[in-house]
Amino acid sequence: MSAEATNSVTPGPMPGAVSGPMTPTAPRRKARPRIDLRRLGRAALLGPTARGRLPDAISHVVEAHRAHHPDADLEPLRHAYVLAESSHRGQMRKSGEPYITHPLAVTLILAELGAETTTLTASLLHDTVEDTDVTLDQVRDQFGEEVRYLVDGVTKLEKVDYGAAAEPETFRKMLVATGNDVRVMSIKLADRLHNMRTLGVMRPEKQERIAKVTRDVLIPLAERLGVQALKTELEDLVFAILHPEEYAHTRELIVRNAARADDPLAEVRGVLREADIQAEVLIRPRHFVSVHRVSRKRGRLRGSDFGRVLVLVNEDADCYAVLGELHTCMKPVVSEFKDFIAVPKFNLYQSLHTAVAREDGQVVEVLIRTHQMHKVAEAGVVALGNPYAPAPDDPADGERIDPTRPGWLSRLLDWQEAAPDPDHFWSTLREDLAQDREITVFRPDGGTLGLPEGATCVDAAYAQYGEDAHACIGARVNGRLATLSTVLKDGDTVQLLMGQDPASEPSREWLEHAHTPAARIAIQRWLTAHPAQAESQQSEARIAEDRPALRPADAPDPDTPPEQSADRPVTGHVLADLPGATVRLARCCTPVPPDEITGFAVRGGAVTVHRVECSAVARMKDGGRTEVGVSWGEAAECRVTLVAESFVRPHLLADLTEAMAAEGAEIVSATVEPPAQQQVRHTYTVQLPDAGHLPALMRAMRNVAGVYDVSRAQPQPQGG
């Protein structure tokens, strides 16, 4: 289109209105002629077309629209064009074209993507309320509440500063409007694409500023909304402005490769033909930015690096049939296989990804999807039609419910509601937009969670449980215990361990391991609402840093040999075959009934009692100590050493000692090791009134929130 001719940075001639030569588009039955919006704009100045006949200026929009919606009512489009043209008459773009060429171009972009009639109507009118005398009331009266809603949303988005100085509260409100109807952002993205195509008429510094905003905010939004056709062209336009030298080099690589006589489709088509699988096999060229990334990663490029093979079939089952044939007849690269049909991406994307080796040694990447999947892959939310229309018994202005809305957009609405303040929401959102890759992890029940690359178990907890994740005490990743700080990988299975205390508190340390807005906002919100507890956590953290280990004042010297320790003697429940001897229970293994035990005579005529598996037994035998027969007598008080392993959480030590006291255990000594990776190990030597109390004590300790294991201390080797 002629508007593109003014753009000095446009990657190349662009057929239609959506993609450049290297930007993939949906296959068309036949190419339509190039649209001359400059000519159409001049014709528009002559006045609107008579009622009842479509204006020539929107004939291309109508043709594109009918390709996706053959039965669409065209009257709203005719009416919207007449109003837009008459309202913008006399206004000119910086390129010198009549202003009406801009809403026409934006609408054509959306029509090519398959937008429904209401979206196209609002697109034609998207600048009228801001730039002309047309009011929202007039739009509602002539086109209905749905169109008014969309035009109002786009008008508000036009007033937003997306840069570093953006006013967070304004942007939050705009995104809420977008979240309630994704068509608002669809129109905004198409609007930005046309403006980027015609950016060459502006000063270089302004081009650079707009390109950076597009890169930092709008391209990530397009990615999350699944509108790949817009996202890839925006990436190329930004690339050309911000990195002109790399862009020129990449363009030269693409031009040189286009001259090669190489058909990577022949083998794939041959395999499918022999298997009698009906499929459309195409080359999907990589766009400029993608080629640039591949060249930086691999160095010298081969022909297959400039594009991927796209196989389009009719049914989901056909996708797997194609995959099976390719892997049977060609050598697959197993590490390149991804099934996004069974587990769609967060932005609704579905496809099978694989790679196979050709006879000449080149590796060809293959995408396999249905025609409907391809439509959604290219157009994302634009291809969803109008999922927002309220049910007949709902009020017209009621809350809009979108059952097909991408998960990211649904989460966005939750974040803004939970954010303690607009600044925190905005900073968290920008961090999220900077994440350009997502992983999928599985829940034990077979459900999935979509998380950004680098997410931890903390993020998984808040993604699954919302603010109830405050009670999370740990996790199992692929069946093994893991800390909440554990970084998850694509395909991991995550079981989150939840405590039962309704007053559970998140740890301030979790903020260091939270990467998703849902987690960071929920944790920060709790800390803001509970300043006293937050300060207490900080104090505990400072104490932990200053004191490498906690040892109560009555803890014995760990270097004292067990037989010489100051333990209170326990006699009367152990019988020794040495009349008159004082019997002591060894601290190294703390035997209790019904442990199998043995004794040794030590200095002073005493007998020290060990569990038979204690490592000290062999040492004493080797040292010539006299072994003494011992046995358990009637039940009496006993001493035992227990090891509790737990996740770090506030007030854990107090809760644990309280539970032990409630079972009648007297703590003789305790050691709490410094936390490591949000785990902590406690060692307690306790006095019990009866050995029969031990199982109940261990159960009570395990029931404390955060404690995941309690065991008897293993006999420790003693030095000679």
Disulfide bonds with the S-S distance in Angstrom:
none
